[in-house]
């Protein structure tokens, strides 16, 4: 199999999408983080694993944020 890469920009875009799309679309809890809940001026902080998909609103479950 002789594979010739003709356009490096195409390879970069394809590789970027191949890596970034699953991280953003699926709620894979890879990153340590904090959830800050603010009610009536009081803040409650709890540590929880976070996913990149939470930042764009996908895969967000309120039960995961407790």
PDB file of N, H, CA, C and O in Angstrom:
ATOM      1  N   UNK A   1       0.841  -1.171   0.000  1.00  0.00           N
ATOM      2  CA  UNK A   1       0.000   0.000   0.000  1.00  0.00           C
ATOM      3  C   UNK A   1       0.890   1.240   0.000  1.00  0.00           C
ATOM      4  O   UNK A   1       1.656   1.473   0.935  1.00  0.00           O
ATOM      5  N   UNK A   2       0.776   2.008  -1.038  1.00  0.00           N
ATOM      6  H   UNK A   2       0.153   1.818  -1.798  1.00  0.00           H
ATOM      7  CA  UNK A   2       1.588   3.204  -1.179  1.00  0.00           C
ATOM      8  C   UNK A   2       0.706   4.427  -0.960  1.00  0.00           C
ATOM      9  O   UNK A   2      -0.082   4.798  -1.830  1.00  0.00           O
ATOM     10  N   UNK A   3       0.842   5.048   0.203  1.00  0.00           N
ATOM     11  H   UNK A   3       1.482   4.747   0.910  1.00  0.00           H
ATOM     12  CA  UNK A   3       0.023   6.205   0.554  1.00  0.00           C
ATOM     13  C   UNK A   3       0.858   7.466   0.406  1.00  0.00           C
ATOM     14  O   UNK A   3       1.893   7.623   1.053  1.00  0.00           O
ATOM     15  N   UNK A   4       0.392   8.360  -0.454  1.00  0.00           N
ATOM     16  H   UNK A   4      -0.449   8.232  -0.979  1.00  0.00           H
ATOM     17  CA  UNK A   4       1.090   9.627  -0.643  1.00  0.00           C
ATOM     18  C   UNK A   4       0.239  10.747  -0.066  1.00  0.00           C
ATOM     19  O   UNK A   4      -0.939  10.887  -0.393  1.00  0.00           O
ATOM     20  N   UNK A   5       0.850  11.529   0.786  1.00  0.00           N
ATOM     21  H   UNK A   5       1.808  11.415   1.051  1.00  0.00           H
ATOM     22  CA  UNK A   5       0.159  12.662   1.386  1.00  0.00           C
ATOM     23  C   UNK A   5       0.433  13.876   0.504  1.00  0.00           C
ATOM     24  O   UNK A   5       1.553  14.385   0.453  1.00  0.00           O
ATOM     25  N   UNK A   6      -0.608  14.330  -0.189  1.00  0.00           N
ATOM     26  H   UNK A   6      -1.517  13.917  -0.149  1.00  0.00           H
ATOM     27  CA  UNK A   6      -0.423  15.422  -1.142  1.00  0.00           C
ATOM     28  C   UNK A   6      -0.617  16.794  -0.506  1.00  0.00           C
ATOM     29  O   UNK A   6       0.043  17.760  -0.888  1.00  0.00           O
ATOM     30  N   UNK A   7      -1.516  16.876   0.457  1.00  0.00           N
ATOM     31  H   UNK A   7      -2.053  16.091   0.767  1.00  0.00           H
ATOM     32  CA  UNK A   7      -1.809  18.178   1.039  1.00  0.00           C
ATOM     33  C   UNK A   7      -1.759  18.073   2.564  1.00  0.00           C
ATOM     34  O   UNK A   7      -2.656  17.485   3.168  1.00  0.00           O
ATOM     35  N   UNK A   8      -0.727  18.633   3.191  1.00  0.00           N
ATOM     36  H   UNK A   8       0.001  19.111   2.701  1.00  0.00           H
ATOM     37  CA  UNK A   8      -0.609  18.533   4.645  1.00  0.00           C
ATOM     38  C   UNK A   8      -1.733  19.249   5.396  1.00  0.00           C
ATOM     39  O   UNK A   8      -2.068  18.862   6.515  1.00  0.00           O
ATOM     40  N   UNK A   9      -2.313  20.279   4.798  1.00  0.00           N
ATOM     41  H   UNK A   9      -2.040  20.593   3.889  1.00  0.00           H
ATOM     42  CA  UNK A   9      -3.414  20.989   5.453  1.00  0.00           C
ATOM     43  C   UNK A   9      -4.616  20.065   5.592  1.00  0.00           C
ATOM     44  O   UNK A   9      -5.294  20.078   6.619  1.00  0.00           O
ATOM     45  N   UNK A  10      -4.881  19.273   4.575  1.00  0.00           N
ATOM     46  H   UNK A  10      -4.330  19.263   3.741  1.00  0.00           H
ATOM     47  CA  UNK A  10      -5.986  18.314   4.629  1.00  0.00           C
ATOM     48  C   UNK A  10      -5.743  17.272   5.712  1.00  0.00           C
ATOM     49  O   UNK A  10      -6.668  16.899   6.434  1.00  0.00           O
ATOM     50  N   UNK A  11      -4.522  16.807   5.826  1.00  0.00           N
ATOM     51  H   UNK A  11      -3.771  17.110   5.240  1.00  0.00           H
ATOM     52  CA  UNK A  11      -4.180  15.826   6.855  1.00  0.00           C
ATOM     53  C   UNK A  11      -4.334  16.446   8.240  1.00  0.00           C
ATOM     54  O   UNK A  11      -4.830  15.792   9.158  1.00  0.00           O
ATOM     55  N   UNK A  12      -3.916  17.694   8.400  1.00  0.00           N
ATOM     56  H   UNK A  12      -3.513  18.226   7.655  1.00  0.00           H
ATOM     57  CA  UNK A  12      -4.054  18.376   9.681  1.00  0.00           C
ATOM     58  C   UNK A  12      -5.523  18.525  10.068  1.00  0.00           C
ATOM     59  O   UNK A  12      -5.895  18.230  11.203  1.00  0.00           O
ATOM     60  N   UNK A  13      -6.352  18.976   9.144  1.00  0.00           N
ATOM     61  H   UNK A  13      -6.050  19.215   8.221  1.00  0.00           H
ATOM     62  CA  UNK A  13      -7.779  19.163   9.431  1.00  0.00           C
ATOM     63  C   UNK A  13      -8.437  17.831   9.761  1.00  0.00           C
ATOM     64  O   UNK A  13      -9.234  17.746  10.695  1.00  0.00           O
ATOM     65  N   UNK A  14      -8.113  16.800   9.007  1.00  0.00           N
ATOM     66  H   UNK A  14      -7.466  16.869   8.248  1.00  0.00           H
ATOM     67  CA  UNK A  14      -8.673  15.474   9.273  1.00  0.00           C
ATOM     68  C   UNK A  14      -8.246  14.966  10.650  1.00  0.00           C
ATOM     69  O   UNK A  14      -9.071  14.446  11.401  1.00  0.00           O
ATOM     70  N   UNK A  15      -6.968  15.111  10.985  1.00  0.00           N
ATOM     71  H   UNK A  15      -6.297  15.534  10.376  1.00  0.00           H
ATOM     72  CA  UNK A  15      -6.467  14.653  12.287  1.00  0.00           C
ATOM     73  C   UNK A  15      -7.079  15.454  13.431  1.00  0.00           C
ATOM     74  O   UNK A  15      -7.428  14.895  14.471  1.00  0.00           O
ATOM     75  N   UNK A  16      -7.207  16.751  13.237  1.00  0.00           N
ATOM     76  H   UNK A  16      -6.924  17.205  12.392  1.00  0.00           H
ATOM     77  CA  UNK A  16      -7.811  17.602  14.259  1.00  0.00           C
ATOM     78  C   UNK A  16      -9.247  17.173  14.534  1.00  0.00           C
ATOM     79  O   UNK A  16      -9.652  17.047  15.690  1.00  0.00           O
ATOM     80  N   UNK A  17     -10.010  16.951  13.478  1.00  0.00           N
ATOM     81  H   UNK A  17      -9.682  17.053  12.540  1.00  0.00           H
ATOM     82  CA  UNK A  17     -11.408  16.519  13.645  1.00  0.00           C
ATOM     83  C   UNK A  17     -11.483  15.135  14.270  1.00  0.00           C
ATOM     84  O   UNK A  17     -12.353  14.876  15.102  1.00  0.00           O
ATOM     85  N   UNK A  18     -10.594  14.260  13.885  1.00  0.00           N
ATOM     86  H   UNK A  18      -9.887  14.470  13.209  1.00  0.00           H
ATOM     87  CA  UNK A  18     -10.590  12.898  14.409  1.00  0.00           C
ATOM     88  C   UNK A  18     -10.337  12.887  15.917  1.00  0.00           C
ATOM     89  O   UNK A  18     -10.897  12.056  16.632  1.00  0.00           O
ATOM     90  N   UNK A  19      -9.509  13.790  16.398  1.00  0.00           N
ATOM     91  H   UNK A  19      -9.054  14.465  15.817  1.00  0.00           H
ATOM     92  CA  UNK A  19      -9.203  13.853  17.826  1.00  0.00           C
ATOM     93  C   UNK A  19     -10.195  14.739  18.581  1.00  0.00           C
ATOM     94  O   UNK A  19     -10.644  14.370  19.667  1.00  0.00           O
ATOM     95  N   UNK A  20     -10.539  15.892  18.028  1.00  0.00           N
ATOM     96  H   UNK A  20     -10.175  16.192  17.147  1.00  0.00           H
ATOM     97  CA  UNK A  20     -11.357  16.875  18.747  1.00  0.00           C
ATOM     98  C   UNK A  20     -12.830  16.498  18.823  1.00  0.00           C
ATOM     99  O   UNK A  20     -13.460  16.715  19.858  1.00  0.00           O
ATOM    100  N   UNK A  21     -13.388  15.948  17.769  1.00  0.00           N
ATOM    101  H   UNK A  21     -12.876  15.772  16.928  1.00  0.00           H
ATOM    102  CA  UNK A  21     -14.823  15.660  17.770  1.00  0.00           C
ATOM    103  C   UNK A  21     -15.246  14.688  18.868  1.00  0.00           C
ATOM    104  O   UNK A  21     -16.232  14.964  19.550  1.00  0.00           O
ATOM    105  N   UNK A  22     -14.557  13.570  19.076  1.00  0.00           N
ATOM    106  H   UNK A  22     -13.756  13.346  18.521  1.00  0.00           H
ATOM    107  CA  UNK A  22     -14.980  12.703  20.190  1.00  0.00           C
ATOM    108  C   UNK A  22     -14.839  13.370  21.558  1.00  0.00           C
ATOM    109  O   UNK A  22     -15.657  13.136  22.448  1.00  0.00           O
ATOM    110  N   UNK A  23     -13.805  14.199  21.731  1.00  0.00           N
ATOM    111  H   UNK A  23     -13.141  14.389  21.009  1.00  0.00           H
ATOM    112  CA  UNK A  23     -13.626  14.864  23.024  1.00  0.00           C
ATOM    113  C   UNK A  23     -14.726  15.880  23.292  1.00  0.00           C
ATOM    114  O   UNK A  23     -15.118  16.078  24.443  1.00  0.00           O
ATOM    115  N   UNK A  24     -15.231  16.527  22.244  1.00  0.00           N
ATOM    116  H   UNK A  24     -14.913  16.366  21.309  1.00  0.00           H
ATOM    117  CA  UNK A  24     -16.280  17.522  22.431  1.00  0.00           C
ATOM    118  C   UNK A  24     -17.679  16.932  22.390  1.00  0.00           C
ATOM    119  O   UNK A  24     -18.585  17.472  23.025  1.00  0.00           O
ATOM    120  N   UNK A  25     -17.882  15.846  21.667  1.00  0.00           N
ATOM    121  H   UNK A  25     -17.146  15.407  21.151  1.00  0.00           H
ATOM    122  CA  UNK A  25     -19.237  15.326  21.488  1.00  0.00           C
ATOM    123  C   UNK A  25     -19.643  14.279  22.512  1.00  0.00           C
ATOM    124  O   UNK A  25     -20.830  14.134  22.804  1.00  0.00           O
ATOM    125  N   UNK A  26     -18.691  13.555  23.056  1.00  0.00           N
ATOM    126  H   UNK A  26     -17.727  13.672  22.818  1.00  0.00           H
ATOM    127  CA  UNK A  26     -19.016  12.505  24.018  1.00  0.00           C
ATOM    128  C   UNK A  26     -18.587  12.943  25.416  1.00  0.00           C
ATOM    129  O   UNK A  26     -17.503  13.503  25.580  1.00  0.00           O
ATOM    130  N   UNK A  27     -19.415  12.697  26.415  1.00  0.00           N
ATOM    131  H   UNK A  27     -20.295  12.242  26.281  1.00  0.00           H
ATOM    132  CA  UNK A  27     -19.066  13.130  27.782  1.00  0.00           C
ATOM    133  C   UNK A  27     -18.030  12.212  28.429  1.00  0.00           C
ATOM    134  O   UNK A  27     -18.354  11.407  29.302  1.00  0.00           O
ATOM    135  N   UNK A  28     -16.803  12.343  27.993  1.00  0.00           N
ATOM    136  H   UNK A  28     -16.540  12.997  27.284  1.00  0.00           H
ATOM    137  CA  UNK A  28     -15.699  11.564  28.548  1.00  0.00           C
ATOM    138  C   UNK A  28     -15.073  12.406  29.656  1.00  0.00           C
ATOM    139  O   UNK A  28     -14.453  13.432  29.378  1.00  0.00           O
ATOM    140  N   UNK A  29     -15.228  11.988  30.890  1.00  0.00           N
ATOM    141  H   UNK A  29     -15.732  11.154  31.116  1.00  0.00           H
ATOM    142  CA  UNK A  29     -14.748  12.764  32.038  1.00  0.00           C
ATOM    143  C   UNK A  29     -13.252  12.545  32.230  1.00  0.00           C
ATOM    144  O   UNK A  29     -12.830  11.670  32.985  1.00  0.00           O
ATOM    145  N   UNK A  30     -12.467  13.348  31.540  1.00  0.00           N
ATOM    146  H   UNK A  30     -12.810  14.059  30.927  1.00  0.00           H
ATOM    147  CA  UNK A  30     -11.018  13.199  31.570  1.00  0.00           C
ATOM    148  C   UNK A  30     -10.306  14.201  32.464  1.00  0.00           C
ATOM    149  O   UNK A  30      -9.200  13.941  32.938  1.00  0.00           O
ATOM    150  N   UNK A  31     -10.931  15.335  32.694  1.00  0.00           N
ATOM    151  H   UNK A  31     -11.829  15.546  32.309  1.00  0.00           H
ATOM    152  CA  UNK A  31     -10.222  16.444  33.301  1.00  0.00           C
ATOM    153  C   UNK A  31     -10.707  16.707  34.722  1.00  0.00           C
ATOM    154  O   UNK A  31     -11.914  16.752  34.960  1.00  0.00           O
ATOM    155  N   UNK A  32      -9.784  16.882  35.674  1.00  0.00           N
ATOM    156  H   UNK A  32      -8.804  16.845  35.481  1.00  0.00           H
ATOM    157  CA  UNK A  32     -10.208  17.235  37.029  1.00  0.00           C
ATOM    158  C   UNK A  32     -10.712  18.675  37.042  1.00  0.00           C
ATOM    159  O   UNK A  32     -10.197  19.536  36.329  1.00  0.00           O
ATOM    160  N   UNK A  33     -11.713  18.913  37.852  1.00  0.00           N
ATOM    161  H   UNK A  33     -12.131  18.213  38.431  1.00  0.00           H
ATOM    162  CA  UNK A  33     -12.263  20.264  37.902  1.00  0.00           C
ATOM    163  C   UNK A  33     -13.059  20.497  39.158  1.00  0.00           C
ATOM    164  O   UNK A  33     -13.160  19.624  40.020  1.00  0.00           O
ATOM    165  N   UNK A  34     -13.621  21.675  39.255  1.00  0.00           N
ATOM    166  H   UNK A  34     -13.539  22.385  38.555  1.00  0.00           H
ATOM    167  CA  UNK A  34     -14.448  22.055  40.396  1.00  0.00           C
ATOM    168  C   UNK A  34     -15.792  22.551  39.894  1.00  0.00           C
ATOM    169  O   UNK A  34     -15.885  23.236  38.876  1.00  0.00           O
ATOM    170  N   UNK A  35     -16.821  22.190  40.626  1.00  0.00           N
ATOM    171  H   UNK A  35     -16.746  21.633  41.453  1.00  0.00           H
ATOM    172  CA  UNK A  35     -18.157  22.700  40.356  1.00  0.00           C
ATOM    173  C   UNK A  35     -18.474  23.691  41.460  1.00  0.00           C
ATOM    174  O   UNK A  35     -18.449  23.345  42.641  1.00  0.00           O
ATOM    175  N   UNK A  36     -18.770  24.918  41.077  1.00  0.00           N
ATOM    176  H   UNK A  36     -18.790  25.199  40.117  1.00  0.00           H
ATOM    177  CA  UNK A  36     -19.084  25.964  42.044  1.00  0.00           C
ATOM    178  C   UNK A  36     -20.569  26.267  41.933  1.00  0.00           C
ATOM    179  O   UNK A  36     -21.048  26.732  40.899  1.00  0.00           O
ATOM    180  N   UNK A  37     -21.282  25.998  43.005  1.00  0.00           N
ATOM    181  H   UNK A  37     -20.893  25.620  43.845  1.00  0.00           H
ATOM    182  CA  UNK A  37     -22.716  26.235  43.068  1.00  0.00           C
ATOM    183  C   UNK A  37     -22.952  27.461  43.934  1.00  0.00           C
ATOM    184  O   UNK A  37     -22.593  27.477  45.111  1.00  0.00           O
ATOM    185  N   UNK A  38     -23.556  28.486  43.350  1.00  0.00           N
ATOM    186  H   UNK A  38     -23.848  28.473  42.393  1.00  0.00           H
ATOM    187  CA  UNK A  38     -23.802  29.736  44.062  1.00  0.00           C
ATOM    188  C   UNK A  38     -25.301  29.928  44.241  1.00  0.00           C
ATOM    189  O   UNK A  38     -26.041  30.080  43.269  1.00  0.00           O
ATOM    190  N   UNK A  39     -25.740  29.917  45.505  1.00  0.00           N
ATOM    191  H   UNK A  39     -25.138  29.794  46.295  1.00  0.00           H
ATOM    192  CA  UNK A  39     -27.153  30.109  45.833  1.00  0.00           C
ATOM    193  C   UNK A  39     -27.252  31.193  46.894  1.00  0.00           C
ATOM    194  O   UNK A  39     -26.687  31.069  47.981  1.00  0.00           O
ATOM    195  N   UNK A  40     -27.971  32.249  46.569  1.00  0.00           N
ATOM    196  H   UNK A  40     -28.430  32.349  45.686  1.00  0.00           H
ATOM    197  CA  UNK A  40     -28.201  33.365  47.496  1.00  0.00           C
ATOM    198  C   UNK A  40     -26.907  33.930  48.083  1.00  0.00           C
ATOM    199  O   UNK A  40     -26.853  34.264  49.267  1.00  0.00           O
ATOM    200  N   UNK A  41     -25.889  34.034  47.272  1.00  0.00           N
ATOM    201  H   UNK A  41     -25.933  33.763  46.311  1.00  0.00           H
ATOM    202  CA  UNK A  41     -24.640  34.625  47.725  1.00  0.00           C
ATOM    203  C   UNK A  41     -23.690  33.675  48.417  1.00  0.00           C
ATOM    204  O   UNK A  41     -22.559  34.061  48.711  1.00  0.00           O
ATOM    205  N   UNK A  42     -24.103  32.441  48.691  1.00  0.00           N
ATOM    206  H   UNK A  42     -25.022  32.128  48.452  1.00  0.00           H
ATOM    207  CA  UNK A  42     -23.195  31.464  49.290  1.00  0.00           C
ATOM    208  C   UNK A  42     -22.699  30.527  48.200  1.00  0.00           C
ATOM    209  O   UNK A  42     -23.455  30.107  47.324  1.00  0.00           O
ATOM    210  N   UNK A  43     -21.437  30.215  48.272  1.00  0.00           N
ATOM    211  H   UNK A  43     -20.822  30.556  48.984  1.00  0.00           H
ATOM    212  CA  UNK A  43     -20.835  29.341  47.275  1.00  0.00           C
ATOM    213  C   UNK A  43     -20.466  28.007  47.896  1.00  0.00           C
ATOM    214  O   UNK A  43     -19.909  27.944  48.993  1.00  0.00           O
ATOM    215  N   UNK A  44     -20.786  26.945  47.176  1.00  0.00           N
ATOM    216  H   UNK A  44     -21.238  26.997  46.285  1.00  0.00           H
ATOM    217  CA  UNK A  44     -20.418  25.597  47.589  1.00  0.00           C
ATOM    218  C   UNK A  44     -19.567  25.007  46.470  1.00  0.00           C
ATOM    219  O   UNK A  44     -19.981  24.985  45.311  1.00  0.00           O
ATOM    220  N   UNK A  45     -18.383  24.533  46.823  1.00  0.00           N
ATOM    221  H   UNK A  45     -18.047  24.551  47.765  1.00  0.00           H
ATOM    222  CA  UNK A  45     -17.448  23.996  45.842  1.00  0.00           C
ATOM    223  C   UNK A  45     -17.281  22.502  46.058  1.00  0.00           C
ATOM    224  O   UNK A  45     -17.111  22.039  47.186  1.00  0.00           O
ATOM    225  N   UNK A  46     -17.332  21.752  44.959  1.00  0.00           N
ATOM    226  H   UNK A  46     -17.471  22.129  44.043  1.00  0.00           H
ATOM    227  CA  UNK A  46     -17.073  20.313  45.033  1.00  0.00           C
ATOM    228  C   UNK A  46     -16.207  19.910  43.847  1.00  0.00           C
ATOM    229  O   UNK A  46     -16.361  20.433  42.743  1.00  0.00           O
ATOM    230  N   UNK A  47     -15.298  18.975  44.089  1.00  0.00           N
ATOM    231  H   UNK A  47     -15.173  18.550  44.986  1.00  0.00           H
ATOM    232  CA  UNK A  47     -14.425  18.490  43.028  1.00  0.00           C
ATOM    233  C   UNK A  47     -15.141  17.407  42.244  1.00  0.00           C
ATOM    234  O   UNK A  47     -15.825  16.559  42.817  1.00  0.00           O
ATOM    235  N   UNK A  48     -14.978  17.443  40.919  1.00  0.00           N
ATOM    236  H   UNK A  48     -14.422  18.132  40.454  1.00  0.00           H
ATOM    237  CA  UNK A  48     -15.628  16.462  40.054  1.00  0.00           C
ATOM    238  C   UNK A  48     -14.859  16.374  38.740  1.00  0.00           C
ATOM    239  O   UNK A  48     -14.267  17.361  38.301  1.00  0.00           O
ATOM    240  N   UNK A  49     -14.862  15.203  38.111  1.00  0.00           N
ATOM    241  H   UNK A  49     -15.342  14.402  38.468  1.00  0.00           H
ATOM    242  CA  UNK A  49     -14.255  15.110  36.787  1.00  0.00           C
ATOM    243  C   UNK A  49     -15.129  15.821  35.760  1.00  0.00           C
ATOM    244  O   UNK A  49     -16.356  15.729  35.811  1.00  0.00           O
ATOM    245  N   UNK A  50     -14.496  16.531  34.829  1.00  0.00           N
ATOM    246  H   UNK A  50     -13.499  16.606  34.788  1.00  0.00           H
ATOM    247  CA  UNK A  50     -15.228  17.298  33.828  1.00  0.00           C
ATOM    248  C   UNK A  50     -14.855  16.848  32.424  1.00  0.00           C
ATOM    249  O   UNK A  50     -13.812  16.232  32.206  1.00  0.00           O
ATOM    250  N   UNK A  51     -15.713  17.163  31.497  1.00  0.00           N
ATOM    251  H   UNK A  51     -16.560  17.663  31.674  1.00  0.00           H
ATOM    252  CA  UNK A  51     -15.525  16.817  30.096  1.00  0.00           C
ATOM    253  C   UNK A  51     -15.575  18.079  29.255  1.00  0.00           C
ATOM    254  O   UNK A  51     -16.196  19.066  29.649  1.00  0.00           O
ATOM    255  N   UNK A  52     -14.924  18.054  28.092  1.00  0.00           N
ATOM    256  H   UNK A  52     -14.420  17.252  27.771  1.00  0.00           H
ATOM    257  CA  UNK A  52     -14.987  19.201  27.198  1.00  0.00           C
ATOM    258  C   UNK A  52     -16.388  19.420  26.656  1.00  0.00           C
ATOM    259  O   UNK A  52     -16.749  20.545  26.313  1.00  0.00           O
ATOM    260  N   UNK A  53     -17.178  18.363  26.575  1.00  0.00           N
ATOM    261  H   UNK A  53     -16.884  17.449  26.854  1.00  0.00           H
ATOM    262  CA  UNK A  53     -18.533  18.509  26.035  1.00  0.00           C
ATOM    263  C   UNK A  53     -19.420  19.338  26.953  1.00  0.00           C
ATOM    264  O   UNK A  53     -20.422  19.888  26.494  1.00  0.00           O
ATOM    265  N   UNK A  54     -19.085  19.445  28.236  1.00  0.00           N
ATOM    266  H   UNK A  54     -18.271  18.999  28.609  1.00  0.00           H
ATOM    267  CA  UNK A  54     -19.879  20.256  29.155  1.00  0.00           C
ATOM    268  C   UNK A  54     -19.783  21.742  28.810  1.00  0.00           C
ATOM    269  O   UNK A  54     -20.717  22.501  29.069  1.00  0.00           O
ATOM    270  N   UNK A  55     -18.661  22.159  28.230  1.00  0.00           N
ATOM    271  H   UNK A  55     -17.902  21.542  28.020  1.00  0.00           H
ATOM    272  CA  UNK A  55     -18.465  23.569  27.929  1.00  0.00           C
ATOM    273  C   UNK A  55     -19.334  24.045  26.774  1.00  0.00           C
ATOM    274  O   UNK A  55     -19.599  25.241  26.660  1.00  0.00           O
ATOM    275  N   UNK A  56     -19.782  23.131  25.915  1.00  0.00           N
ATOM    276  H   UNK A  56     -19.567  22.159  26.008  1.00  0.00           H
ATOM    277  CA  UNK A  56     -20.679  23.514  24.823  1.00  0.00           C
ATOM    278  C   UNK A  56     -22.087  22.994  25.067  1.00  0.00           C
ATOM    279  O   UNK A  56     -22.947  23.108  24.194  1.00  0.00           O
ATOM    280  N   UNK A  57     -22.336  22.425  26.240  1.00  0.00           N
ATOM    281  H   UNK A  57     -21.637  22.333  26.950  1.00  0.00           H
ATOM    282  CA  UNK A  57     -23.691  22.035  26.619  1.00  0.00           C
ATOM    283  C   UNK A  57     -24.126  20.659  26.180  1.00  0.00           C
ATOM    284  O   UNK A  57     -25.315  20.349  26.259  1.00  0.00           O
ATOM    285  N   UNK A  58     -23.222  19.823  25.721  1.00  0.00           N
ATOM    286  H   UNK A  58     -22.256  20.075  25.656  1.00  0.00           H
ATOM    287  CA  UNK A  58     -23.580  18.470  25.305  1.00  0.00           C
ATOM    288  C   UNK A  58     -23.211  17.478  26.391  1.00  0.00           C
ATOM    289  O   UNK A  58     -22.157  17.601  27.016  1.00  0.00           O
ATOM    290  N   UNK A  59     -24.063  16.503  26.620  1.00  0.00           N
ATOM    291  H   UNK A  59     -24.919  16.403  26.113  1.00  0.00           H
ATOM    292  CA  UNK A  59     -23.785  15.465  27.591  1.00  0.00           C
ATOM    293  C   UNK A  59     -23.903  15.912  29.029  1.00  0.00           C
ATOM    294  O   UNK A  59     -23.464  15.207  29.938  1.00  0.00           O
ATOM    295  N   UNK A  60     -24.481  17.053  29.244  1.00  0.00           N
ATOM    296  H   UNK A  60     -24.838  17.626  28.506  1.00  0.00           H
ATOM    297  CA  UNK A  60     -24.594  17.608  30.596  1.00  0.00           C
ATOM    298  C   UNK A  60     -25.765  16.960  31.318  1.00  0.00           C
ATOM    299  O   UNK A  60     -26.908  17.057  30.873  1.00  0.00           O
ATOM    300  N   UNK A  61     -25.482  16.310  32.412  1.00  0.00           N
ATOM    301  H   UNK A  61     -24.553  16.230  32.773  1.00  0.00           H
ATOM    302  CA  UNK A  61     -26.509  15.721  33.270  1.00  0.00           C
ATOM    303  C   UNK A  61     -26.414  16.390  34.637  1.00  0.00           C
ATOM    304  O   UNK A  61     -25.330  16.439  35.218  1.00  0.00           O
ATOM    305  N   UNK A  62     -27.517  16.900  35.157  1.00  0.00           N
ATOM    306  H   UNK A  62     -28.397  16.860  34.685  1.00  0.00           H
ATOM    307  CA  UNK A  62     -27.451  17.539  36.485  1.00  0.00           C
ATOM    308  C   UNK A  62     -26.943  16.593  37.573  1.00  0.00           C
ATOM    309  O   UNK A  62     -26.329  17.043  38.540  1.00  0.00           O
ATOM    310  N   UNK A  63     -27.188  15.298  37.427  1.00  0.00           N
ATOM    311  H   UNK A  63     -27.686  14.932  36.641  1.00  0.00           H
ATOM    312  CA  UNK A  63     -26.703  14.353  38.435  1.00  0.00           C
ATOM    313  C   UNK A  63     -25.181  14.231  38.412  1.00  0.00           C
ATOM    314  O   UNK A  63     -24.583  13.885  39.431  1.00  0.00           O
ATOM    315  N   UNK A  64     -24.539  14.509  37.274  1.00  0.00           N
ATOM    316  H   UNK A  64     -25.024  14.790  36.446  1.00  0.00           H
ATOM    317  CA  UNK A  64     -23.080  14.481  37.198  1.00  0.00           C
ATOM    318  C   UNK A  64     -22.453  15.670  37.907  1.00  0.00           C
ATOM    319  O   UNK A  64     -21.284  15.612  38.288  1.00  0.00           O
ATOM    320  N   UNK A  65     -23.195  16.730  38.089  1.00  0.00           N
ATOM    321  H   UNK A  65     -24.145  16.777  37.780  1.00  0.00           H
ATOM    322  CA  UNK A  65     -22.665  17.964  38.651  1.00  0.00           C
ATOM    323  C   UNK A  65     -22.835  18.059  40.161  1.00  0.00           C
ATOM    324  O   UNK A  65     -22.701  19.146  40.722  1.00  0.00           O
ATOM    325  N   UNK A  66     -23.124  16.958  40.827  1.00  0.00           N
ATOM    326  H   UNK A  66     -23.233  16.075  40.371  1.00  0.00           H
ATOM    327  CA  UNK A  66     -23.322  16.980  42.279  1.00  0.00           C
ATOM    328  C   UNK A  66     -22.190  16.249  42.949  1.00  0.00           C
ATOM    329  O   UNK A  66     -22.159  16.148  44.175  1.00  0.00           O
TER     330      UNK A  66
END
